[in-house]
Amino acid sequence: MVQYSNLNYVIKDSIGYVIINREPQLNALNQETLDELQDIFMHFNADDHVRGIILTGAGLKAFAAGADIKEFLDLSVIQARWLSERGHIIFSDLIEGSPKPVIAAINGYALGGGLEMALACHIRIASDNAKMGLPEVSLGLIPGYGGTQRLPKLIGKGQAMQMILTGDMIDAQRAYELGLVNEVIAQDKLIARAEEILHKIFTRSRVAVANAITAINAAEDKQQNGNKVEMDAFGHLFGTEDFKEGVSAFLAKRTPNFE
């Protein structure tokens, strides 16, 4: 596989680990890092050896502290529009749209584009020192990688308005109370907890998990009828070997052995 400048990655026990490795820059998302994220998620999404993905940042301070602001200085209006569109493609199509569960292990600051990246993941767990925010209005901007769309769906319009319009940070406990993260855990146990969640998912039907992700995502896609996607997936799964195995195991009171 490719050697990246800004990412570390490894596959272990069916988990693909993606670590943003720009610790001196608090793992900020420059354009080269976005290129590499696009490449690694395309690879992991297509790799049958990878059943789930953990996304985190290097070090103890930051998951990803936003975009690399220095790169914004020379962008034209057209270039900025394309940068936003590209971020949407990576976060929506490759992370949120991954057929494999993606867990954001938020190990510190998740700000701006970094929080937007976490919002695109299917599950978010945070270390107890994590801080999150969308401070773009303090730069005369707004979130550009899906933050204005995903945050209200997670925590409600009013709370999202307050976070985005003030640009204020919240701590991990407040993020948990709002429903922005699923769990808060000590930093030294963060990755182990993400692994534990994925390994439990791995005991379930792989094809059912992928279809569940598709159906849940369809609920928020205005171009799709989420109910139809669910019904189609439900019917499709009746024709799979995993369904036959799951029902047989249930009736026989044994653990299913999914292919």
N, C-alpha and C positions, 0 to 999 in steps of 0.2 A: 504493500500500500504506500501511499504518498507520504512524504515527510512534510509537515506543515511548519510554518514560521510562528504561528500564533495559537495553535491548538496542540494539545496532547490527546491521544486516544488509545484505547485498548479494548479488546474483546475478552471477557472472562466470564465463564459460567453462563453463557448465553446473553450477557449484558454488554452493550456497547457503551463505553464511558467516553464522554466528550468533555475535556477540561480546557476552558479558555485560559491561555497561558501568556498573559501580559501583566503579570503581577505588579511591576513598577508603575504601570498606567492604570492600576485598579481594574484590569481586565476590560478596559474600554473597547467598544466595538468599532474599530476602524474598518475601512472598506475592504482591506485585505482579509481581515478576520471574517467579515461577512462572506467573502468568496470561499474561504475555507469551511465555514459552517455549511454553506450550500453544498460543497463537495462531500463532506463527511456524512451529512444526513442523506444525501442521495445514495451514498455507498451503503450505509447502515440500513436504510429502508429496503434496499434490494438484496441484502445479505441474509440468507436463510439461517445462518448461524446466530444472528442477532435477534432475540425475541423481545427485548426492551432496551431502553436507552436512559442513561443518567447524564444530565447536563449540569455542570457546575463550573466554578472558577478556581483558579490556582490560588494557594495561600489562604490566609485566615481573615482577610479584610473585606474582600469583595467577590460577589458573584459576577457582576458586570456593572461598572459605574457609568452607564450611558454610552453615548457615541463619542468618538474622538472629535472634539469640537474644532480642533485646529484644521481639520479637513473641510469644515463648513465655509471657511473664509472666502475661498475663491469659486464657490459654486454659483452658477447662474440659476435663474428661476427654473429653467428647463432641466438642468442637471439635478437640482434639489428635488423636483417632482419625480425624476427617475430614481433617485436614491430611495425616496419613500416607497415608490412602487416596488422596487427590488426587495426592500425589507419586508413588504407585505408578502411577496412571492415566497421568500425563504421561510418566514414565520408561519404563514398560512398553509402553504402547499406542502412544505417539507417537515415542519415541526408539528403544528396542529393537525395537519393532514396525514401524518405518519400512521401506517396501519399497526404500528407497534407502540405500546405505552411509553410515553416520554415523561420522565420525572425531573423537574427542576429542583436541585438540591441547593437552596439559596444560602450560601455560606458567609454572607456579609452584605455589603451595600449592593442593592439592585435598584438602579436609578435610570430614568429615561429609557433608552433603548434596551438596557439590561433588564429592567422590569417588564418591558413589552415582550422581550424574548421569553421571560418566565411565564407571562400570561398566556403565551401560545402553547406552553407545555400542558399535558393532560392532567398532571398532578403536581402540586407545589408543596414542598416541605421546607421549613426555614430553620436555621440555627437561631439560638436565643439571642445572639448579638446582631442579627440581621436588621437592616433598615431599608425601607422601600419608599420610592417616590417618583413622581413624574414632574420634574422641575422645569420643563421646557419653556413655560411662560416667562420665566425669569431671563430667558435669552431672546424673548420676542418671538418664540415659536410655539408650536403645539406638538404633542406626541405624533410621530409620523410613521410608526411601524405597527399600528393597530391598537394603540393604547386607548384612544377615545372610543373605540368600538368594544373592546373586550372588557375593560375595567367596569363599565356600567352593568354589564351582564353578570359580572361576578359579585359586585358589592352594592348594586343599586345606583340609580341615576344621581340621587342627591349626594351620596358619599363620594361618588366618582367626580362629580362637579367640584366638590370642595377640595379633593386631592389635586385635581388638575388645575383649577383656577388659582389656588394658593401656591401650588408647587411645593407644599410642605412634605416632609418625610414622616413616615410612621414607623414605629418599631414592630418587631415580630409579633408580640402579643396582640397589639391593636390590629395587625393584618389578619391574625387568626380570628379575632372577634368579628371582623368585617366579612370573613369568608374568602379573603384574598389568598390565604394559604390553608392547606389542609391540616398541617400539624406544625408545632414548634418543638424543637428538640435541642439538646446540648450539641454544640458544634462537633465535639469529638465522636458523637454517635450518629451524625447526619447521614453520611454515606451508607453506613450499615443499615440504617432505617430505610433508606431508599432501596437498598438491595433486598431487604426483607419484604417490602411491598411488592417488588417485581417478582421475587421468587414465589410469592403466593399467587400472583396473577399467572405465572407459568404453570401452575397446577391446573389451570382452567383450559378450556378448549381454545387453541390458538386462533382458529377460524372464527369462533364466536366472539373473541376479544376484538379482533379486527373489525368485524361487522358492527359490534357495539360502538366502537370509536366512530365509525362512519355514520351511524344513525344519530349518535349524540351530536356530532358536528353539524349534521343536517338540520337540527333544530334551530340553529342560529344562522343558517344560510338562506337568505331571502330568495335565492334563485332555485331553491329546492323545496319540495313538499316533504317535510320531515316525517310525517305520518306514513306517506307512501314509501319512503326509504326504509322505515322500520318494518312495514308490512312485507316489502319485497325481501328484506334480509331475513326476517322470521321464516318466511316460506322457503327461501333458499337453504337455510340451515337444516331444514327437515330432510334434505336430500344428501346430507353429509355423513361420513362415517363417524365423525365425532358425536353427532346427535344419537346415532344408534348405540355407540359405546356409552355415552352419558346416561341414556335411559336404561340400558341393560345393567350398568353398574348401580344405578339408583335402586332398581327393582331387586337386584341381588344383594343389596346392602354392602357393596364393596367400593373401593376407590377406583374411579375411572382411569383408564390408561389411554389418554388421547394421543393420537399420532401427530 
